[in-house]
Amino acid sequence: MLSVDYRCDPSSFADAEAVYLEVRRAEGRVLSPEALRELPLVAAGDPHVREWRIRAATTDRLIGFLRGHRPHPHILDLGCGPGWMTAILARELEATAIGIDCNRSELERGAEAFGTVEGLELVYGDIFEPVVDPASFDIIIVAAALQYFPDPHALLIRLLDLLKPGGEILVADTPLYRREEIPAAAERTRAYYTELGFPRMAEHYHHHALDDLAAFSPGIIYDPRSMLSRIGRTVFRRPLSPFPILRISRPEKP
Ligand SMILES: C[S@@+](CC[C@H](N)C(=O)[O-])C[C@H]1O[C@@H](n2cnc3c(N)ncnc32)[C@H](O)[C@@H]1O
């Protein structure tokens, strides 16, 4: 059976964890182990069905990319939550996949749900602490998570240090704005959490510009603005993510 490997003091993030969990409960996103095992599939009547269809399309795209490009990688899934995507990547790619998060309740539910998945590890830790070895991962996934980090530049520097030479960070399902769009987006977030009854959550949710990542020269694996993506979304009504999938590489040689 899988148990969460605690590599940090779990009291360090207690406040952020508490408000995050209250929000997740209010949004109906705290799922049973059975439901977690089904993700990204949810019932047609699920209030978040559209979002999960998008997450499913992203997961398929990541698997397709990694299958063709990096067989059996050693993966770090940063901000894995309960680890549903980590578990799928471990299984589908026959990979070793470490999901890391600083939310112990999410991780404990993940350990309950995915205890039999080979190659999967769940680690409690702050990614900025020495909780995993430097230069040890082929791939780092940052899925629907960049917006929970205040400083993407500092984060990407840290993640590059954790990659093997030639390794890649894949950023997916994160809104990346034009700089001038950020004040209005931040205001929408503030209004949303206030309306939900948890205004403090807005302090933990950040808005980043695509330009914030420019220094890392990201490549694009999926571009939501391409003609094909737009036709897929609008004409064929495919549930494609409105956000890009980016790849940021650590050079083979320093
Ligand atoms: C919305 S969740 C993403 C869930 C998951 N990746 C998915 O695709 O469904 C973002 C996660 O990032 C985690 N996180 C934020 N700061 C972190 C840090 N410094 N170290 C590790 N995890 C962190 C949060 O605890 C949260 O669970």
The ligand as an SDF file (V2000), in Angstrom:
LIG
                    3D

 27 29  0  0  0  0  0  0  0  0999 V2000
   -5.0130   23.2160   -7.9460 C   0  0  0  0  0  0  0  0  0  0  0  0
   -3.8130   22.1920   -7.2500 S   0  0  0  0  0  0  0  0  0  0  0  0
   -3.3440   21.3080   -8.7060 C   0  0  0  0  0  0  0  0  0  0  0  0
   -3.8520   19.9160   -8.6660 C   0  0  0  0  0  0  0  0  0  0  0  0
   -3.3580   18.9590   -9.7190 C   0  0  0  0  0  0  0  0  0  0  0  0
   -2.0650   19.2700  -10.2770 N   0  0  0  0  0  0  0  0  0  0  0  0
   -4.3430   18.7690  -10.8210 C   0  0  0  0  0  0  0  0  0  0  0  0
   -3.9220   18.7850  -11.9930 O   0  0  0  0  0  0  0  0  0  0  0  0
   -5.5430   18.5670  -10.5890 O   0  0  0  0  0  0  0  0  0  0  0  0
   -2.3420   23.1460   -6.9300 C   0  0  0  0  0  0  0  0  0  0  0  0
   -1.5200   22.5220   -5.8160 C   0  0  0  0  0  0  0  0  0  0  0  0
   -0.2510   23.1820   -5.6890 O   0  0  0  0  0  0  0  0  0  0  0  0
    0.1600   22.9450   -4.3410 C   0  0  0  0  0  0  0  0  0  0  0  0
    1.2980   23.8070   -3.9580 N   0  0  0  0  0  0  0  0  0  0  0  0
    1.2920   25.1470   -3.7970 C   0  0  0  0  0  0  0  0  0  0  0  0
    2.5060   25.5890   -3.3590 N   0  0  0  0  0  0  0  0  0  0  0  0
    3.3040   24.4870   -3.2630 C   0  0  0  0  0  0  0  0  0  0  0  0
    4.6630   24.2840   -2.8600 C   0  0  0  0  0  0  0  0  0  0  0  0
    5.4480   25.3180   -2.4820 N   0  0  0  0  0  0  0  0  0  0  0  0
    5.1780   23.0340   -2.8800 N   0  0  0  0  0  0  0  0  0  0  0  0
    4.3800   21.9770   -3.2550 C   0  0  0  0  0  0  0  0  0  0  0  0
    3.0830   22.1140   -3.6490 N   0  0  0  0  0  0  0  0  0  0  0  0
    2.5400   23.3410   -3.6530 C   0  0  0  0  0  0  0  0  0  0  0  0
   -1.1080   23.2350   -3.5500 C   0  0  0  0  0  0  0  0  0  0  0  0
   -1.0790   22.6630   -2.2600 O   0  0  0  0  0  0  0  0  0  0  0  0
   -2.2030   22.6380   -4.4460 C   0  0  0  0  0  0  0  0  0  0  0  0
   -2.6290   21.3600   -4.0200 O   0  0  0  0  0  0  0  0  0  0  0  0
  1  2  1  0
  2  3  1  0
  2 10  1  0
  3  4  1  0
  4  5  1  0
  5  6  1  0
  5  7  1  0
  7  8  2  0
  7  9  1  0
 10 11  1  0
 11 12  1  0
 11 26  1  0
 12 13  1  0
 13 14  1  0
 13 24  1  0
 14 15  1  0
 14 23  1  0
 15 16  2  0
 16 17  1  0
 17 18  1  0
 17 23  2  0
 18 19  1  0
 18 20  2  0
 20 21  1  0
 21 22  2  0
 22 23  1  0
 24 25  1  0
 24 26  1  0
 26 27  1  0
M  CHG  2   2   1   9  -1
M  END
$$$$
